[in-house]
């Protein structure tokens, strides 16, 4: 008999969910009986993913556009009738070192990574406060603890999301809302392939090297990441808040 996570009928919004880690989180919540509304910039992709996973609804939205997060939350509320869970995800900003990143790319990454998260939370908080078991999960990166040289933009703004989440967690804890971050590393997604390509080496060889150098001897599966997300959204995680959980196969060497 499996562990009942208490997610049956819970209402969730998951962004950037047409593929990768966002989709894995949405699929895990659907599998546990949650009613899930999903979004992505890819109109055709989010419709296909939504239908495949059995989502309650979906809508294309560009989280880097100031008006889209609030409009998305309104659409999710219209479909779900309320909101208990918010999983905040956004496609990663372009790879690059500090010196190879053009100045204008900083503002674009600020809007995509940090401000999209801020706007989603602002729009969702009134409903999450009514839930009685509100859950906010931010998908960040292991780079918030151990910066990765080739993704200066992601290092900077995902760290900002992490400190914002920590601040928020203390403000809403007494209202039954938990706020946590999931920090992935070495999970085999298109983003890993993008970073591997940016390394200058052959992408497939680089991925093989990453797998071989991981403590587990392999890369993680998106479904393993999704399972961690489902747990943080569950009733069993009600006393876990303000935390950053690494889903990295033990790759982070520091002690935190």
Buried (B, 14 or more C-beta within 10 A) or exposed (E): EEEEBBBEEBBBBBBBBBBBBBBBBBBBBBBBBBBBBBBBBBEEBBBBBBEEBEBBBBBBBBBBBEEBBBEBBEBBBEBBEEBBBBBBBBBBBBBBEEEEBEEEBBEBBBBBBBBBBBBBBEBBBEBBBEBEBBBBBBBBBBBBBBBBEBBBBBBBBBBBBBEBBBEBBEEBBEEBBBBBBBBBBBBBBEBBBBBBBBBEEEBEEBBEBBBEEBEEEEBBEBEBBBBBBBBBBBEEBEEBBBBBBBBBBEBBEEEE
